[in-house]
């Protein structure tokens, strides 16, 4: 039967919920006398399956965050686009639109973490689209060597951008492409 808290509009509620229907439940887990129970405050059928997909992505993200610790770049001021500042050379700014040649001069020697992330992402967006395989980390290291950015720092930026969903690996662990 339906939970007793669903007395309001019980008929229409029962018609929307039947076996096999995917629902969103908001509630609380409780334990009393070594017995666990769930108190459901809201039960709603899911009509937009993007919510269903988002749930699985969120579960994976939460698991990775809990098991792998904080991602590289934690502590970097976050703009609207997750970790990338929204000024000058940030996401969608002039440096991204004008490509790698314009982005490189904006990175100070050694590069702040967000600047290196932006530079690496810009490289993959401009150079990685030429091939289905994308670009290698070595390609990026060669392109940014004039800015004194180490291979380790490029690898950290690639890992951060992959974890944030801006890059994905293609044929092996060394080839990457930008997502959008």
HELIX and SHEET records of a PDB file:
HELIX    1   1 UNK A   10  UNK A   16  1                                   7    
HELIX    2   2 UNK A   49  UNK A   68  1                                  20    
HELIX    3   3 UNK A   94  UNK A   98  1                                   5    
HELIX    4   4 UNK A  100  UNK A  104  1                                   5    
HELIX    5   5 UNK A  113  UNK A  127  1                                  15    
HELIX    6   6 UNK A  128  UNK A  130  5                                   3    
HELIX    7   7 UNK A  137  UNK A  144  1                                   8    
HELIX    8   8 UNK A  145  UNK A  147  5                                   3    
HELIX    9   9 UNK A  151  UNK A  163  1                                  13    
SHEET    1   A 2 UNK A  23  UNK A  32  0                                        
SHEET    2   A 2 UNK A  35  UNK A  45 -1                                        
SHEET    1   B 3 UNK A 135  UNK A 136  0                                        
SHEET    2   B 3 UNK A 175  UNK A 178 -1                                        
SHEET    3   B 3 UNK A 167  UNK A 169 -1                                        
END                                                                             
